[in-house]
Amino acid sequence: MQTGDQARNLPQRCWQAILVICLALLIGAAALAPAPADAMPPRPPRATATPITPPAPSPGRTLIVLVLTLPVGQSPADWQALWAGVQWQDAFGAWHDVTGWQGALDEAFRGIGKKTWAVADGHLGSGPYRWLVYARPAGEVVAASAPFYLPSATGDIYEVPVVIGDRPE
């Protein structure tokens, strides 16, 4: 005959036994599982990059676009390092960076790189401006556009062609 303490410990012992059996089954299943196949060797780095396409212009939005001709054979890794910026010229002939109009190219495809900036209505028709292309942020200037004026009408898209190596003064 069981005492009161033994009767109360019976459910606890049953749960302990079930837990031990479940752990034994899990360990046995893990031991019987097939070994993983040898890991694949790492892939070599790819020389291609995915261009980032700027959003399509909305009606009534005025844009200036740098259209940069890249050297033949330049790898995508090279164009990713390029940095473009716009400068404005004061009445004394000195050039100044346009705040906020600096950055990496938006896209490059088949030897053409592009960078696009929106023009606020208050700046329409102003200038002169120029594009500068740097080897990297704060790096050496590798190309510069001829001076230009911003579009004078809302919704215009003005493309400024530049070739790496061009440096008009």
LUMVORO-627674 format. One line per 4 residues: number of its first residue (from 0); their letters; for each residue x, y, z of N, C-alpha, C, CB. Coordinates in Angstrom, 1 decimal, always signed. Each point is the difference from the previous one (the first is absolute). Glycine has a CB too. Example, Ala and Ser with C-alpha at 12.3 -4.5 7.8 and 13.67 -1.06 7.14 Angstrom:
# LUMVORO-627674
0> AS> +13.2/-5.7/+7.8/-0.9/+1.2/+0.0/+0.9/+1.2/+0.0/-1.9/-1.2/+1.2 | +1.5/+2.3/-1.9/+0.9/+1.1/+0.0/-0.8/+1.1/+0.8/+1.2/-0.6/-2.2
# end
This chain:
# LUMVORO-627674
0> MQTG> +0.8/-1.2/+0.0/-0.8/+1.2/+0.0/+0.9/+1.2/+0.0/-1.9/-1.2/+1.2 | +1.4/+2.3/-1.9/+0.8/+1.2/-0.2/-0.4/+1.0/+1.1/+0.2/-0.3/-2.4 | +0.8/+1.1/+2.9/-0.2/+1.0/+0.9/-0.5/+1.2/-0.7/+1.7/-0.9/+1.6 | -2.2/+1.9/-0.9/-0.5/+1.3/-0.6/+1.1/+0.7/-0.8/-1.6/+0.2/+1.9
4> DQAR> +2.9/-0.2/-1.3/+1.1/+0.7/-0.7/+0.3/-0.7/-1.3/+1.0/+0.8/+2.2 | -1.0/-2.1/-2.2/+0.3/-0.8/-1.3/-1.0/+0.3/-1.0/+1.2/-1.8/+1.4 | -2.5/+1.9/-1.0/-1.1/+0.2/-1.0/+0.1/+1.4/-0.6/-1.4/-1.6/+1.3 | +1.9/+2.6/-0.5/+0.1/+1.4/-0.5/+1.2/+0.1/-1.0/-1.0/+0.9/+2.1
8> NLPQ> +2.1/-1.7/-1.9/+1.2/+0.0/-0.8/-0.2/-0.7/-1.3/+1.4/+0.2/+2.1 | -2.4/-1.1/-2.2/-0.2/-0.8/-1.2/-0.1/+0.9/-1.3/-1.1/-1.8/+1.5 | +0.2/+2.8/-1.5/-0.1/+0.8/-1.3/+1.3/+0.7/-0.3/-2.4/+0.4/+0.5 | +3.1/+0.1/+0.5/+1.3/+0.6/-0.3/+1.0/-1.0/-0.6/-0.4/+1.6/+1.9
12> RCWQ> +0.4/-2.8/-1.4/+0.9/-1.0/-0.6/-0.4/-0.4/-1.4/+0.4/-0.9/+2.3 | -1.7/+0.9/-2.6/-0.4/-0.3/-1.3/+0.5/+1.0/-1.0/-2.1/-1.1/+0.9 | +2.0/+2.4/-0.5/+0.4/+1.1/-0.9/+1.6/-0.1/-0.2/-1.9/+1.5/+0.8 | +2.6/-1.8/+0.3/+1.4/-0.2/-0.2/+0.4/-1.1/-0.9/+0.3/+0.9/+2.3
16> AILV> -1.0/-2.0/-2.2/+0.2/-1.2/-0.9/-0.3/+0.4/-1.5/-0.6/-1.6/+1.9 | -0.5/+2.3/-2.1/-0.4/+0.4/-1.4/+1.1/+1.0/-0.5/-2.5/-0.2/+0.5 | +3.0/+1.1/+0.3/+1.0/+0.9/-0.4/+1.3/-0.7/-0.4/-1.0/+1.8/+1.5 | +1.4/-2.8/-0.7/+1.2/-0.8/-0.3/-0.2/-0.8/-1.3/+0.5/-0.1/+2.5
20> ICLA> -1.6/-0.4/-2.7/-0.3/-0.8/-1.2/+0.1/+0.9/-1.3/-1.5/-1.6/+1.3 | +0.9/+2.8/-1.2/+0.0/+1.0/-1.1/+1.4/+0.4/-0.3/-2.3/+0.8/+0.6 | +3.1/-0.5/+0.4/+1.4/+0.4/-0.3/+0.8/-1.1/-0.6/-0.1/+1.5/+1.9 | -0.2/-2.8/-1.5/+0.7/-1.1/-0.6/-0.4/-0.2/-1.5/+0.1/-1.1/+2.3
24> LLIG> -1.4/+1.3/-2.6/-0.4/-0.1/-1.4/+0.6/+1.1/-0.8/-2.2/-1.0/+0.8 | +2.3/+2.3/-0.3/+0.6/+1.1/-0.8/+1.5/-0.3/-0.2/-1.6/+1.6/+1.0 | +2.3/-2.1/+0.0/+1.4/-0.3/-0.2/+0.2/-1.1/-1.0/+0.5/+0.7/+2.4 | -1.3/-1.7/-2.4/+0.0/-1.1/-0.9/-0.3/+0.4/-1.4/-0.6/-1.5/+1.8
28> AAAL> -0.4/+2.4/-2.0/-0.3/+0.5/-1.3/+1.1/+0.8/-0.6/-2.4/+0.0/+0.6 | +3.1/+0.8/+0.2/+1.1/+0.9/-0.4/+1.2/-0.9/-0.4/-0.8/+1.8/+1.5 | +1.0/-2.9/-0.8/+1.1/-0.9/-0.4/-0.3/-0.7/-1.3/+0.5/-0.3/+2.4 | -1.7/+0.0/-2.7/-0.4/-0.7/-1.3/-0.1/+0.9/-1.2/-1.2/-1.6/+1.4
32> APAP> +1.1/+2.9/-1.2/-0.1/+1.0/-1.1/+1.2/-0.1/-0.9/-1.4/+1.5/+1.4 | +1.2/-1.3/-2.7/+1.2/-0.1/-0.9/+0.9/+1.2/+0.3/-1.3/-1.2/-1.7 | +2.6/+1.0/+1.5/+1.0/+1.1/+0.2/-0.2/+1.0/-1.2/+1.6/-1.5/+1.2 | -1.4/+2.8/-0.9/-0.2/+1.0/-1.0/+1.1/-0.1/-1.1/-1.0/+1.6/+1.7
36> ADAM> +0.6/-1.3/-2.9/+1.0/-0.1/-1.2/+1.1/+1.1/+0.3/-1.8/-0.8/-1.6 | +2.9/+0.5/+1.0/+1.1/+1.0/+0.1/-0.4/+1.3/-0.5/+1.7/-1.8/-0.3 | -1.3/+2.9/+1.0/-0.4/+1.3/-0.4/+0.6/+0.4/-1.4/-0.1/+0.6/+2.5 | -0.7/+0.1/-3.2/+0.4/+0.5/-1.3/+1.2/+1.0/+0.1/-2.3/-0.4/-0.9
40> PPRP> +3.2/+0.4/+0.0/+1.1/+1.0/+0.1/-0.6/+1.4/-0.2/+1.7/-1.7/-0.8 | -1.1/+2.7/+1.3/-0.5/+1.4/-0.2/+0.1/+0.4/-1.4/+0.6/+0.6/+2.3 | -1.6/+0.2/-2.8/+0.0/+0.5/-1.3/+1.1/+1.1/-0.2/-2.5/-0.6/-0.3 | +3.1/+0.7/-0.8/+0.9/+1.2/-0.2/-0.8/+1.2/-0.1/+1.6/-1.4/-1.2
44> PRAT> -1.1/+2.6/+1.6/-0.7/+1.2/-0.1/-0.4/+0.3/-1.4/+1.2/+0.9/+2.0 | -2.4/-0.3/-2.2/-0.5/+0.4/-1.3/+0.4/+1.4/-0.3/-1.9/-1.6/+0.2 | +2.3/+1.8/-1.5/+0.4/+1.3/-0.4/-1.1/+0.9/-0.4/+2.1/-1.0/-0.8 | -3.4/+0.5/+0.8/-1.1/+0.8/-0.4/-0.7/+0.6/+1.2/-0.3/-1.4/-2.0
48> ATPI> -0.4/+2.4/+1.8/-0.8/+0.7/+1.1/-1.4/+0.3/-0.5/+2.2/+1.0/+1.0 | -3.1/-0.9/-0.1/-1.3/+0.4/-0.4/-0.2/+1.5/+0.0/-0.9/-2.2/+0.9 | +0.6/+2.8/-2.0/-0.2/+1.4/+0.0/-1.2/+0.4/+0.8/+1.2/+0.2/-2.3 | -1.1/+1.0/+2.9/-1.2/+0.5/+0.7/-0.6/+1.1/-0.9/+1.1/-0.4/+2.3
52> TPPA> -2.4/+0.1/-2.6/-0.7/+0.9/-0.9/-0.7/+1.1/+0.8/-0.3/-1.9/-1.7 | +0.5/+3.1/+1.4/-0.7/+1.1/+0.7/-1.5/-0.1/-0.3/+2.0/+1.5/+0.0 | -2.9/-0.9/+0.8/-1.4/-0.1/-0.3/-0.3/+0.8/-1.3/-0.5/-0.2/+2.5 | -0.5/-0.2/-3.2/-0.4/+0.6/-1.2/-0.5/+1.4/+0.3/-0.6/-2.2/-1.0
56> PSPG> +0.9/+3.2/+0.2/-0.4/+1.4/+0.3/-1.5/+0.1/+0.0/+2.1/+0.8/-1.0 | -2.6/-0.1/+1.9/-1.5/+0.3/+0.0/-0.3/+1.2/-0.8/-0.2/-1.1/+2.3 | -1.0/+1.2/-2.9/-0.3/+1.1/-0.8/+0.2/+1.3/+0.8/-1.7/-1.3/-1.3 | +2.2/+2.3/+0.6/+0.3/+1.3/+0.7/+1.3/+0.1/+0.8/-2.5/+0.2/+0.1
60> RTLI> +3.2/-1.3/-0.1/+1.3/+0.0/+0.8/+1.1/+0.3/-1.0/-0.9/-1.7/+1.6 | +1.7/+2.7/-1.2/+1.2/+0.4/-0.8/+1.2/-0.7/+0.5/-1.0/+2.3/-0.4 | +1.8/-2.8/-0.6/+1.2/-0.8/+0.4/+1.2/+0.4/-0.8/-1.5/-1.9/+0.6 | +2.7/+1.8/+0.0/+1.2/+0.1/-0.7/+0.6/-1.4/+0.1/+0.4/+2.5/+0.4
64> VLVL> +0.2/-3.0/-1.5/+0.6/-1.4/+0.0/+1.4/+0.1/-0.5/-2.3/-1.0/-0.4 | +3.2/+0.5/+1.1/+1.4/-0.2/-0.4/+0.0/-1.3/-0.9/+1.0/+1.1/+2.1 | -0.6/-1.0/-3.3/+0.1/-1.2/-0.9/+1.5/-0.2/-0.2/-2.3/+0.4/-1.2 | +2.9/-1.3/+2.0/+1.5/-0.2/+0.0/+0.4/-1.2/-0.9/+0.1/+1.0/+2.3
68> TLPV> +0.8/-0.7/-3.2/+0.5/-1.1/-0.9/+1.2/-0.6/+0.8/-0.8/+1.1/-2.2 | +0.7/-2.4/+2.5/+1.1/-0.6/+0.7/+1.0/-0.6/-0.9/-1.6/-0.6/+1.8 | +2.8/+0.5/-1.4/+1.1/-0.6/-0.9/-0.3/-1.4/-0.4/+1.6/+1.5/+1.1 | -1.3/-1.9/-2.3/-0.2/-1.3/-0.4/+0.8/-1.0/+0.9/-0.3/+0.8/-2.4
72> GQSP> -0.4/-1.9/+2.8/+0.7/-1.0/+0.8/+0.0/+0.3/+1.5/+1.4/-0.4/-1.9 | -2.0/+1.6/+2.3/-0.1/+0.3/+1.4/-1.0/-1.0/+0.7/+0.6/+2.5/-0.4 | -0.1/-3.1/+1.5/-0.9/-1.0/+0.6/-1.0/+0.7/+0.9/+1.9/-1.6/+0.0 | -3.0/+0.9/+0.3/-1.1/+0.6/+0.8/+0.5/+0.4/+1.4/-1.6/-1.4/-1.2
76> ADWQ> +2.6/+0.7/+1.7/+0.6/+0.4/+1.3/+0.6/+1.4/-0.1/+0.4/-2.4/+0.6 | +0.2/+2.7/-1.8/+0.6/+1.3/-0.1/-1.1/+1.1/+0.0/+1.9/-1.0/-1.3 | -3.0/+0.8/+0.5/-1.0/+1.1/+0.0/-0.7/+0.2/+1.3/-0.3/-0.5/-2.4 | +0.3/-0.6/+3.2/-0.7/+0.1/+1.3/+0.7/+1.0/+0.9/-0.8/-2.3/-0.3
80> ALWA> +2.1/+2.5/+0.1/+0.8/+0.9/+0.9/-0.1/+1.4/-0.5/+1.6/-1.9/+0.4 | -2.1/+2.2/-1.6/-0.1/+1.4/-0.5/-1.0/+0.8/+0.9/+0.6/-0.8/-2.4 | -0.3/+2.1/+2.4/-0.8/+0.9/+0.8/-0.3/+1.2/-0.8/+1.0/-0.8/+2.2 | -2.2/+1.2/-2.3/-0.4/+1.2/-0.9/-0.5/+1.1/+0.9/-0.5/-1.5/-1.9
84> GVQW> +0.7/+2.7/+1.5/-0.5/+1.2/+0.7/-0.2/+1.1/-1.0/+1.2/-0.7/+2.1 | -2.0/+1.6/-1.6/-0.3/+1.2/-0.8/+0.5/+1.2/+0.7/-2.1/-1.0/-1.0 | +2.7/+2.0/+0.2/+0.5/+1.2/+0.6/-0.7/+1.2/-0.7/+2.2/-1.1/+0.6 | -2.3/+2.2/+0.1/-0.5/+1.3/-0.6/+1.1/+1.0/+0.0/-2.4/-0.5/+0.7
88> QDAF> +2.3/+1.4/-1.7/+1.1/+1.0/-0.1/-0.6/+1.4/+0.5/+1.1/-1.3/-2.0 | -0.3/+2.0/+2.8/-0.4/+1.3/+0.5/+0.4/+1.1/-1.0/+0.2/-0.8/+2.4 | -0.5/+2.0/-2.1/+0.2/+1.1/-0.9/+1.5/+0.3/-0.1/-2.1/+1.0/+0.7 | +3.0/-1.5/+0.1/+1.4/+0.2/+0.0/+0.7/-1.2/-0.8/-0.1/+1.4/+2.1
92> GAWH> -0.7/-2.4/-2.5/+0.6/-1.1/-0.7/+0.4/-1.2/+0.8/+0.8/+1.7/-1.6 | -1.0/-1.6/+2.9/+0.3/-1.1/+0.9/-1.1/-1.0/+0.0/+1.4/+1.5/+1.5 | -1.0/-2.8/-1.4/-1.0/-1.1/+0.0/-0.2/-0.5/+1.4/+0.8/-0.7/-2.3 | -2.1/+0.3/+2.6/-0.4/-0.4/+1.3/-0.8/-1.2/-0.1/+0.1/+2.3/+0.9
96> DVTG> +0.0/-3.3/+0.0/-0.8/-1.2/+0.0/-1.4/+0.4/+0.3/+1.9/-1.4/+0.8 | -2.9/+0.7/-1.5/-1.4/+0.1/+0.3/-0.3/-1.0/+1.1/-0.6/+0.8/-2.4 | +0.2/-0.3/+3.5/-0.3/-0.8/+1.2/-1.1/-1.0/-0.4/+0.6/+1.8/+1.6 | -0.3/-3.1/-1.4/-1.0/-1.0/-0.2/+0.1/-0.6/-1.4/-1.5/+1.1/+1.6
100> WQGA> +2.2/-0.5/-2.5/+0.1/-0.6/-1.4/+1.4/-0.7/-0.1/-1.6/+1.8/-0.9 | +1.9/-2.7/+1.7/+1.2/-0.9/-0.1/-0.5/-1.4/+0.3/+1.6/+1.9/+0.7 | -1.0/-2.8/-1.4/-0.3/-1.4/+0.3/+0.6/-1.0/-1.0/-2.1/+0.8/+1.1 | +1.9/-2.1/-0.9/+0.5/-1.0/-0.9/-1.0/+0.0/-1.2/+1.0/-1.4/+1.9
104> LDEA> -0.5/+0.8/-3.0/-0.8/-0.1/-1.2/-1.3/-0.8/+0.4/+2.1/+0.1/-1.5 | -3.2/+0.2/+0.8/-1.3/-0.7/+0.2/+0.0/-1.3/-0.7/-1.1/+2.2/+0.3 | +1.8/-2.2/-1.5/+0.0/-1.2/-0.8/+1.2/+0.1/-1.0/-2.5/-0.3/+0.2 | +2.9/-0.9/-0.7/+1.0/-0.1/-1.1/-0.3/-1.2/-0.8/+1.7/+1.2/+1.4
108> FRGI> -1.8/-1.0/-2.7/-0.4/-1.1/-0.8/+0.6/+0.2/-1.4/-2.2/-0.4/+1.3 | +2.9/-0.6/-1.8/+0.6/+0.0/-1.3/+0.9/+1.3/-0.2/-2.0/-1.3/-0.9 | +2.8/+1.6/+1.9/+0.9/+1.1/-0.2/-0.5/+1.4/+0.3/+1.1/-1.4/-1.6 | -2.3/+1.5/+2.0/-0.6/+1.3/+0.3/-0.5/+0.0/+1.5/-0.7/+0.3/-2.4
112> GKKT> +1.2/+0.7/+3.2/-0.4/+0.1/+1.3/-0.9/+1.3/+0.1/+2.1/-1.1/+0.9 | -3.1/+1.0/+0.1/-0.9/+1.2/+0.1/-0.2/+0.3/+1.5/-1.1/-0.7/-2.1 | +1.0/+2.0/+2.3/-0.4/+0.6/+1.3/-1.0/+1.0/-0.2/+2.3/-0.4/+1.0 | -3.4/+0.4/-0.3/-1.2/+0.9/-0.2/-0.3/+0.8/+1.3/-0.9/-1.6/-1.7
116> WAVA> +0.7/+2.9/+1.5/-0.5/+0.8/+1.1/-1.2/+0.8/-0.4/+2.4/+0.2/+0.8 | -3.3/+0.0/+0.1/-1.2/+0.8/-0.2/+0.3/+1.5/+0.2/-1.5/-2.0/+0.7 | +0.9/+2.8/-1.5/+0.2/+1.5/+0.1/-1.2/+0.6/+0.6/+1.6/+0.0/-2.0 | -1.4/+0.8/+3.0/-1.1/+0.7/+0.6/-0.4/+1.2/-0.9/+0.8/-0.6/+2.3
120> DGHL> -2.1/+0.9/-2.3/-0.6/+1.0/-0.9/+0.8/+1.3/+0.2/-2.2/-1.1/+0.0 | +2.6/+1.5/+1.2/+0.6/+1.2/+0.2/+1.4/+0.2/-0.6/-1.2/+0.0/+2.1 | +1.8/-1.1/-2.6/+1.3/+0.0/-0.7/-0.1/-0.1/-1.5/+0.9/-1.0/+2.1 | -2.1/+0.8/-2.6/-0.1/-0.1/-1.5/+0.7/+1.1/-0.7/-2.2/-1.2/+0.3
124> GSGP> +2.9/+0.9/-1.3/+0.7/+1.0/-0.9/+1.3/+0.6/+0.6/-2.2/+0.4/-0.9 | +2.5/-0.8/+2.2/+1.2/+0.6/+0.6/+1.3/-0.7/-0.5/-1.4/+0.6/+2.0 | +2.5/+0.0/-1.7/+1.3/-0.6/-0.4/+1.1/+1.1/+0.1/-1.2/-1.7/-1.4 | +2.3/+1.4/+0.9/+0.4/-1.3/-0.5/+0.4/-1.1/+1.1/+0.8/+1.2/-2.0
128> YRWL> -1.0/-2.4/+1.5/+0.3/-1.2/+0.9/+1.0/-0.9/-0.8/-2.3/+0.1/+1.2 | +2.9/-1.0/-0.6/+0.8/-1.1/-0.6/-0.1/-1.3/+0.8/+1.5/+1.8/-1.1 | -1.3/-2.9/+0.4/+0.1/-1.3/+0.6/+1.5/-0.2/+0.2/-2.2/-0.9/-1.0 | +2.5/+0.3/+2.2/+1.4/-0.5/+0.2/-0.2/-1.5/+0.3/+0.9/+2.2/+0.9
132> VYAR> +0.1/-3.0/-1.4/+0.0/-1.5/+0.3/+1.3/-0.2/+0.7/-1.5/-0.6/-2.0 | +1.4/-0.1/+3.2/+1.2/-0.3/+0.8/+0.3/-1.5/-0.1/-0.4/+2.0/+1.5 | +1.7/-2.4/-1.3/+0.3/-1.4/+0.0/-0.6/-0.7/+1.2/+2.1/+0.6/-1.1 | -2.4/+0.2/+2.2/-0.7/-0.5/+1.2/-0.4/+1.2/+0.8/+1.4/-2.2/+0.1
136> PAGE> -2.2/+2.1/+0.9/-0.4/+1.2/+0.8/+1.2/+0.7/+0.5/-2.1/-1.1/+0.7 | +2.2/+2.4/-0.9/+1.1/+0.9/+0.3/+1.3/-0.4/-0.7/-1.1/+0.4/+2.2 | +1.0/-1.1/-3.3/+1.2/-0.5/-0.7/+0.3/+1.0/-1.2/-0.6/-2.4/+0.6 | +1.5/+1.9/-1.4/+0.4/+0.8/-1.2/-1.1/+0.1/-1.0/+2.4/-0.8/+0.4
140> VVAA> -2.5/+2.0/-1.0/-0.9/+0.3/-1.1/+0.4/-0.7/-1.2/-0.6/+2.2/+1.0 | -0.3/-3.1/-1.6/+0.4/-0.8/-1.2/-0.8/+0.5/-1.2/+0.5/-1.9/+1.4 | -1.5/+2.8/-1.2/-0.7/+0.6/-1.1/-0.8/+1.2/+0.5/-0.2/-2.3/-1.1 | -0.1/+3.2/+0.2/-0.8/+1.2/+0.3/-0.8/+0.4/-1.3/+1.7/+0.8/+1.7
144> SAPF> -2.9/-0.4/-1.5/-0.8/+0.4/-1.1/+0.3/+1.5/-0.4/-1.8/-1.6/+0.7 | +1.4/+2.0/-1.8/+0.0/+1.4/-0.4/-1.1/+0.7/+0.9/+0.9/-0.5/-2.4 | -0.7/+1.8/+2.6/-1.0/+0.7/+0.8/-1.4/-0.1/-0.7/+1.8/+1.6/+0.9 | -2.9/-1.6/-0.1/-1.3/-0.1/-0.6/-1.0/+0.8/+0.9/+0.5/-2.2/-1.1
148> YLPS> -1.6/+2.5/+0.6/-1.1/+0.6/+0.8/-1.1/-1.0/+0.2/+0.5/+2.3/-0.9 | -1.2/-2.2/+2.1/-1.1/-1.0/+0.3/-1.1/+0.3/-1.0/+0.7/-0.1/+2.4 | -1.5/-1.0/-2.6/-1.2/+0.2/-0.9/-0.9/+1.2/+0.5/+0.1/-2.5/-0.5 | -0.7/+3.1/-0.5/-0.8/+1.2/+0.4/-1.5/-0.3/+0.2/+1.7/+1.3/-1.2
152> ATGD> -2.1/-2.5/+0.8/-1.4/-0.4/+0.1/-0.2/-1.2/+0.9/-0.4/+1.0/-2.3 | -0.7/-1.0/+3.0/-0.4/-1.1/+0.9/-0.2/-1.2/-0.9/-1.0/+1.5/+1.8 | +1.5/-2.7/-1.3/-0.2/-1.2/-0.8/+1.1/-0.4/-1.0/-2.4/+0.4/+0.3 | +3.3/+0.6/-0.5/+1.1/-0.3/-0.9/+1.0/-1.0/+0.6/-0.3/+2.3/-1.1
156> IYEV> +0.9/-3.1/+0.2/+1.1/-0.8/+0.4/+1.2/+0.4/-0.8/-1.6/-2.0/+0.7 | +2.7/+2.4/+0.0/+1.2/+0.5/-0.7/+1.1/-1.0/+0.2/-0.8/+2.4/+0.2 | +1.3/-3.0/-1.3/+1.1/-0.9/+0.1/+1.3/+0.7/-0.3/-1.5/-2.0/-0.6 | +2.5/+1.8/+1.4/+1.3/+0.6/-0.2/+1.0/-1.1/-0.2/-0.6/+1.9/+1.5
160> PVVI> +1.1/-2.0/-2.8/+1.0/-1.0/-0.3/+1.4/+0.3/+0.5/-1.4/-0.6/-2.1 | +2.0/-0.4/+2.6/+1.4/+0.1/+0.5/+0.7/-1.3/-0.3/-0.7/+1.6/+1.9 | +2.0/-1.5/-2.2/+0.8/-1.2/-0.3/+1.1/+0.0/+1.0/-0.5/+0.0/-2.5 | +0.8/-1.1/+3.1/+1.2/-0.1/+1.0/+1.2/+0.5/-0.8/-1.0/-2.0/+1.3
164> GDRP> +1.7/+2.9/-0.6/+1.2/+0.7/-0.6/-0.3/+1.4/-0.5/+0.8/-2.3/-0.7 | -2.1/+2.6/+0.4/-0.4/+1.4/-0.4/+0.2/+0.9/+1.2/-1.6/-0.9/-1.7 | +2.3/+2.0/+1.5/+0.2/+1.0/+1.0/+0.0/+1.4/-0.6/+1.4/-1.6/+1.4 | -2.5/+2.1/-1.9/+0.0/+1.4/-0.5/+0.2/+1.0/+1.1/-1.5/-0.8/-1.9
168> E> +2.1/+1.8/+1.6/+0.3/+1.1/+1.0/-0.8/+1.2/-0.3/+2.2/-0.9/+0.5
# end
